[in-house]
Amino acid sequence: MTEQNSTPIAGMPEPYYSDDFVTLYRGDCLDVLSNLSASEGSSHLLTDPPYFKVKDDEWDNQWDKSAAFLDWMGSWLDVASPLLSGDASVWVFASPELTSAVESVVAQRFRILNSVRWVKEQGWHQKSELATSRRFLSPWEGIVFAEQFADAYGDAALALHKNVFAPLGRYLQQEREAAGLTRSEVEVALGYTSTSDPTRGTALAYRWEEGSSLPSAETYSRMRVVLNRRGGDHLRREYEDLRREYDHLRREYEDLRRAFRVKSRTLSTDIFTFGTVPTYPGKHPCEKPLGLIAHMIETTTRPGDTIIDPFAGSGAVLDAARSLGRKAIGIENDPHWCDQIVRRLSQDVLDFGGVA
């Protein structure tokens, strides 16, 4: 079920397109963002704004000086920020020339986590005349990755950690104290000793008792033997029962934190190596590959979250978000690209390049 409206209206326009997951508005991002209301649940920002004088198109040459461009970047980020949740992930693409400057603008509003480089084998650097070059080539684009400063979810997670995991830690502590042993004595008996002093422990038992971690099944079994050497019946609870309870609480705890989960070691660094989108008739001049976008979405959001893209362009973010079970709000000022996005979202066939 979709809706189209080819005539924007004053103020907040009617959706140019909408389905169960995606809402697309046609209009200036500042105008539309100013009229949006914060969504329920987690809302994130992932967008590819103009780069400033990188493309010949008018939208990339609206500013005479980079300072004016950066001021504009700050203005729409200021309007977008209140729409994002406390556990929001923030992604902003930037050119090699202005990545540091864009990162500075983002840093005034969010906490920077990474300055990512999307490295590309294809690109203009392959065609550049080396004899005329006066500096090194830049076969990459920047992506600033950040989070909210005020993390209400983080505060809730900390409270949950203290209040909910505490009973598990207290159980281990009470059993240890009933056996008349110190944490260090337990650790030494288990073989967890300081490298500088083999008569001292490593504070591992402290982490167990505060609830931040749980001993393995094998360690728990050996700890039971250690605690019962002087007689008694300590650590009566079966390990699997303890593990199930811990895993349940851990999932609840993780759900309150900002989403972040990498799928593999090869995708764990801030150097992204994804191929560019092959040329095809009607291709957007700045279109990003679905595999890249999917990696960003899957790693830092959860199914059901909302992703805001104020510069929808080719619609790649909206397309990938919907396919991955996220909601998306897109804004695009150019009617041609609005129509292209609608066509794209009507096709339902995605290729994430083996990443998603």
NORBELCOR-V175116 format. One record per residue. N is the residue number from 0. PHI is phi in whole degrees, -180 to 180 (NA if undefined). OMEGA is omega in radians with two decimals (* if undefined). NEAR is the number of other C-alpha atoms within 8 Angstrom. Layout:
BEGIN
((N | PHI | OMEGA | NEAR) (N | PHI | OMEGA | NEAR))
END
This chain:
BEGIN
((0 | NA | -3.14 | 5) (1 | -127 | 3.07 | 6) (2 | -133 | 3.07 | 9) (3 | -129 | 3.06 | 8) (4 | -142 | -3.05 | 9) (5 | -84 | -3.11 | 6) (6 | -120 | 3.11 | 4) (7 | -61 | 3.13 | 9) (8 | -112 | -3.12 | 7) (9 | -64 | -3.11 | 5) (10 | 73 | -3.13 | 7) (11 | -80 | 3.14 | 9) (12 | -74 | 2.96 | 12) (13 | -68 | 3.11 | 8) (14 | -56 | 3.06 | 12) (15 | -74 | 3.10 | 14) (16 | -154 | 3.03 | 13) (17 | -153 | 2.97 | 13) (18 | -142 | -3.07 | 9) (19 | -67 | -3.08 | 6) (20 | -118 | -2.96 | 10) (21 | -116 | 2.95 | 13) (22 | -126 | 3.14 | 12) (23 | -115 | 3.06 | 13) (24 | -114 | 2.99 | 14) (25 | -101 | 3.13 | 14) (26 | 158 | 3.08 | 12) (27 | -69 | -3.03 | 9) (28 | -61 | -3.13 | 12) (29 | -64 | 3.14 | 9) (30 | -65 | -3.08 | 10) (31 | -70 | 3.13 | 14) (32 | -58 | -3.12 | 11) (33 | -65 | -3.09 | 8) (34 | -104 | 3.12 | 8) (35 | -79 | 3.02 | 8) (36 | -106 | 3.11 | 5) (37 | -61 | -3.13 | 8) (38 | -81 | 3.02 | 8) (39 | -71 | 3.12 | 5) (40 | 81 | -3.06 | 7) (41 | -88 | 3.11 | 12) (42 | -125 | -3.05 | 16) (43 | -126 | 3.10 | 14) (44 | -119 | 3.04 | 13) (45 | -142 | -3.01 | 11) (46 | -153 | -3.11 | 13) (47 | -122 | -3.08 | 10) (48 | -76 | 3.02 | 9) (49 | -54 | -3.08 | 7) (50 | -99 | -3.10 | 10) (51 | 84 | 3.03 | 10) (52 | 60 | 3.03 | 7) (53 | -97 | 3.10 | 7) (54 | -105 | 3.14 | 9) (55 | -80 | -3.09 | 7) (56 | -64 | -3.08 | 6) (57 | -59 | -3.08 | 6) (58 | -65 | 3.13 | 6) (59 | -99 | -3.08 | 13) (60 | -131 | -3.10 | 11) (61 | -80 | -3.00 | 6) (62 | -121 | 3.13 | 9) (63 | -76 | -3.07 | 6) (64 | -124 | 3.12 | 6) (65 | -63 | 3.13 | 8) (66 | -62 | 3.11 | 6) (67 | -66 | 3.09 | 9) (68 | -61 | -3.12 | 10) (69 | -68 | 3.05 | 11) (70 | -62 | 3.10 | 8) (71 | -63 | 3.08 | 8) (72 | -56 | -3.14 | 10) (73 | -64 | -3.09 | 10) (74 | -66 | -3.12 | 9) (75 | -78 | 3.04 | 11) (76 | -65 | 3.10 | 10) (77 | -62 | -3.13 | 9) (78 | -78 | -3.12 | 11) (79 | -74 | -3.01 | 10) (80 | -55 | -3.12 | 8) (81 | -66 | 3.14 | 8) (82 | -83 | -3.07 | 11) (83 | -94 | -3.11 | 12) (84 | -81 | -3.11 | 10) (85 | -65 | 3.12 | 10) (86 | -104 | -3.04 | 15) (87 | -70 | 2.89 | 13) (88 | -99 | -3.08 | 14) (89 | -124 | 3.11 | 12) (90 | -125 | 3.11 | 11) (91 | -135 | 3.09 | 12) (92 | -74 | 3.13 | 11) (93 | -156 | 3.10 | 15) (94 | -76 | 3.07 | 10) (95 | -56 | -3.08 | 9) (96 | -65 | -3.03 | 5) (97 | -117 | -3.13 | 9) (98 | -58 | -3.12 | 12) (99 | -63 | -3.14 | 7) (100 | -69 | 3.10 | 8) (101 | -64 | 3.10 | 12) (102 | -59 | 3.11 | 11) (103 | -64 | 3.11 | 8) (104 | -66 | 3.11 | 11) (105 | -64 | -3.09 | 14) (106 | -65 | 3.09 | 10) (107 | -74 | -3.05 | 7) (108 | -124 | -3.11 | 11) (109 | -140 | 3.09 | 10) (110 | -91 | -3.11 | 11) (111 | -72 | 3.09 | 12) (112 | -106 | 3.13 | 7) (113 | -151 | 2.91 | 8) (114 | -107 | -3.00 | 11) (115 | -81 | 2.99 | 11) (116 | -117 | 3.03 | 11) (117 | -90 | -3.07 | 12) (118 | -90 | -3.05 | 11) (119 | -125 | 3.03 | 11) (120 | -72 | 3.13 | 6) (121 | -87 | 3.08 | 9) (122 | 145 | -3.08 | 8) (123 | -63 | -3.10 | 7) (124 | -64 | 3.11 | 9) (125 | -74 | -3.10 | 6) (126 | -105 | -3.07 | 6) (127 | -66 | 3.11 | 7) (128 | -81 | -3.04 | 6) (129 | -64 | -3.10 | 5) (130 | -64 | -3.11 | 4) (131 | -98 | -3.10 | 5) (132 | -73 | 3.09 | 8) (133 | -118 | 3.07 | 4) (134 | -157 | 3.11 | 4) (135 | -70 | 3.12 | 5) (136 | -77 | -3.10 | 5) (137 | -121 | -3.11 | 7) (138 | -85 | -3.08 | 11) (139 | -152 | 2.95 | 9) (140 | -123 | -3.13 | 12) (141 | -90 | 3.01 | 13) (142 | -137 | 3.12 | 13) (143 | -86 | -3.13 | 17) (144 | -114 | -3.03 | 13) (145 | -146 | 3.08 | 14) (146 | -139 | 3.12 | 12) (147 | -67 | 3.02 | 13) (148 | -70 | -3.12 | 7) (149 | -84 | -3.06 | 5) (150 | -105 | 3.12 | 9) (151 | -62 | 3.12 | 8) (152 | -67 | 3.11 | 11) (153 | -64 | 3.10 | 11) (154 | -63 | 3.12 | 8) (155 | -66 | 3.13 | 9) (156 | -66 | 3.12 | 12) (157 | -65 | 3.11 | 8) (158 | -64 | 3.12 | 8) (159 | -64 | 3.13 | 10) (160 | -59 | -3.09 | 12) (161 | -72 | -3.00 | 10) (162 | -87 | -3.04 | 8) (163 | -100 | 3.13 | 8) (164 | -78 | -3.09 | 14) (165 | -56 | -3.13 | 12) (166 | -58 | 3.10 | 8) (167 | -65 | 3.12 | 11) (168 | -65 | 3.14 | 12) (169 | -65 | 3.11 | 10) (170 | -61 | 3.12 | 9) (171 | -64 | -3.14 | 11) (172 | -65 | -3.12 | 9) (173 | -63 | 3.12 | 8) (174 | -67 | 3.10 | 11) (175 | -66 | -3.13 | 13) (176 | -65 | 3.11 | 9) (177 | -64 | 3.10 | 8) (178 | -82 | 3.10 | 11) (179 | 75 | -3.11 | 6) (180 | -118 | 3.01 | 10) (181 | -86 | 3.08 | 8) (182 | -59 | -3.10 | 11) (183 | -63 | 3.12 | 11) (184 | -63 | 3.10 | 10) (185 | -64 | -3.12 | 14) (186 | -63 | 3.13 | 16) (187 | -63 | 3.14 | 13) (188 | -64 | 3.13 | 8) (189 | -86 | -3.14 | 10) (190 | 91 | 3.10 | 6) (191 | -96 | -3.05 | 10) (192 | -118 | 3.10 | 12) (193 | -67 | 3.13 | 10) (194 | -67 | -3.13 | 5) (195 | -89 | -3.12 | 4) (196 | -147 | -3.08 | 7) (197 | -67 | 3.10 | 9) (198 | -93 | -3.12 | 7) (199 | -121 | 3.14 | 11) (200 | -84 | -3.04 | 15) (201 | -117 | -3.08 | 10) (202 | 72 | 3.10 | 9) (203 | -66 | 3.13 | 9) (204 | -63 | 3.09 | 11) (205 | -62 | 3.13 | 8) (206 | -66 | 3.07 | 11) (207 | -63 | -3.03 | 13) (208 | -77 | 3.04 | 14) (209 | -85 | 3.08 | 12) (210 | 90 | -3.13 | 13) (211 | -79 | 3.07 | 9) (212 | -153 | -3.14 | 7) (213 | -129 | 3.10 | 9) (214 | -63 | 3.09 | 7) (215 | -69 | 3.12 | 6) (216 | -59 | -3.12 | 8) (217 | -66 | 3.12 | 6) (218 | -67 | 3.13 | 9) (219 | -60 | 3.12 | 10) (220 | -64 | 3.13 | 8) (221 | -69 | 3.12 | 9) (222 | -65 | 3.09 | 10) (223 | -60 | 3.10 | 10) (224 | -63 | -3.13 | 8) (225 | -61 | -3.09 | 10) (226 | -70 | -3.08 | 14) (227 | -99 | -3.12 | 11) (228 | -63 | -3.12 | 6) (229 | -94 | -3.09 | 6) (230 | 94 | -3.12 | 5) (231 | 107 | -3.10 | 6) (232 | -138 | -3.04 | 6) (233 | -94 | -3.11 | 11) (234 | 54 | -3.12 | 9) (235 | -71 | -3.12 | 5) (236 | -64 | 3.11 | 6) (237 | -70 | -3.05 | 7) (238 | -61 | -3.08 | 8) (239 | -63 | 3.07 | 7) (240 | -65 | 3.12 | 8) (241 | -64 | -3.12 | 10) (242 | -65 | 3.14 | 9) (243 | -62 | 3.13 | 8) (244 | -64 | 3.14 | 8) (245 | -63 | -3.12 | 11) (246 | -63 | 3.11 | 8) (247 | -63 | 3.13 | 8) (248 | -68 | 3.11 | 10) (249 | -62 | 3.11 | 8) (250 | -64 | 3.12 | 8) (251 | -63 | 3.11 | 8) (252 | -65 | -3.12 | 11) (253 | -64 | -3.14 | 9) (254 | -65 | 3.13 | 8) (255 | -90 | -3.12 | 10) (256 | -94 | 3.05 | 10) (257 | -60 | -3.09 | 12) (258 | -63 | 3.00 | 12) (259 | -163 | -3.14 | 7) (260 | -153 | 3.12 | 7) (261 | -83 | -3.06 | 8) (262 | -86 | -3.09 | 7) (263 | -161 | 3.11 | 6) (264 | -61 | -3.11 | 7) (265 | -68 | 3.14 | 5) (266 | -108 | -2.99 | 8) (267 | -98 | -3.07 | 8) (268 | -103 | 3.12 | 7) (269 | -91 | 2.95 | 8) (270 | -110 | -3.12 | 8) (271 | -99 | 3.11 | 11) (272 | -120 | 3.09 | 7) (273 | -126 | 3.11 | 10) (274 | -66 | 3.10 | 8) (275 | -76 | 3.10 | 8) (276 | -75 | 3.12 | 7) (277 | -59 | 3.12 | 4) (278 | -66 | 3.06 | 5) (279 | -152 | -3.13 | 5) (280 | -59 | 3.11 | 4) (281 | 86 | -3.12 | 4) (282 | -64 | 3.07 | 8) (283 | -68 | -3.08 | 7) (284 | -64 | -3.13 | 5) (285 | -122 | -3.04 | 6) (286 | -64 | 3.13 | 10) (287 | -99 | -3.11 | 9) (288 | -69 | -3.11 | 12) (289 | -63 | 3.12 | 13) (290 | -60 | 3.11 | 13) (291 | -63 | -3.11 | 11) (292 | -63 | 3.14 | 12) (293 | -61 | 3.11 | 14) (294 | -60 | -3.14 | 10) (295 | -65 | -3.11 | 8) (296 | -70 | -3.09 | 9) (297 | -64 | -3.07 | 11) (298 | -74 | -2.92 | 11) (299 | -124 | 3.05 | 11) (300 | -140 | 3.11 | 12) (301 | -119 | 3.05 | 8) (302 | -53 | -3.11 | 7) (303 | 94 | 3.09 | 7) (304 | -69 | 3.11 | 12) (305 | -110 | 3.12 | 13) (306 | -117 | -3.14 | 13) (307 | -103 | 3.10 | 12) (308 | -128 | -3.10 | 15) (309 | -72 | -3.13 | 12) (310 | -132 | -2.91 | 11) (311 | -68 | 3.04 | 14) (312 | 54 | -3.11 | 12) (313 | -79 | -3.11 | 11) (314 | 88 | -3.08 | 12) (315 | -61 | -3.13 | 13) (316 | -65 | -3.14 | 13) (317 | -64 | -3.12 | 13) (318 | -63 | -3.11 | 11) (319 | -67 | -3.13 | 12) (320 | -60 | -3.13 | 14) (321 | -61 | -3.12 | 12) (322 | -64 | -3.11 | 8) (323 | -94 | 3.06 | 9) (324 | 80 | 3.06 | 9) (325 | -104 | 2.99 | 14) (326 | -90 | -3.11 | 13) (327 | -145 | 3.03 | 15) (328 | -120 | -3.12 | 14) (329 | -115 | 3.08 | 15) (330 | -131 | 3.12 | 15) (331 | -145 | -3.06 | 17) (332 | -89 | -3.05 | 9) (333 | -87 | -3.11 | 8) (334 | -62 | 3.12 | 9) (335 | -62 | -3.10 | 6) (336 | -75 | 2.99 | 10) (337 | -61 | 3.12 | 14) (338 | -65 | 3.12 | 8) (339 | -64 | 3.11 | 10) (340 | -63 | 3.13 | 11) (341 | -60 | 3.11 | 9) (342 | -63 | -3.13 | 8) (343 | -62 | -3.10 | 10) (344 | -72 | 3.11 | 9) (345 | -88 | -3.03 | 6) (346 | -100 | 3.00 | 6) (347 | 63 | -3.13 | 6) (348 | -117 | -3.09 | 4) (349 | -121 | 3.04 | 8) (350 | -131 | -3.11 | 7) (351 | -89 | 3.12 | 11) (352 | 65 | 3.10 | 7) (353 | 76 | -3.08 | 6) (354 | -97 | -3.03 | 7) (355 | -78 | * | 8))
END
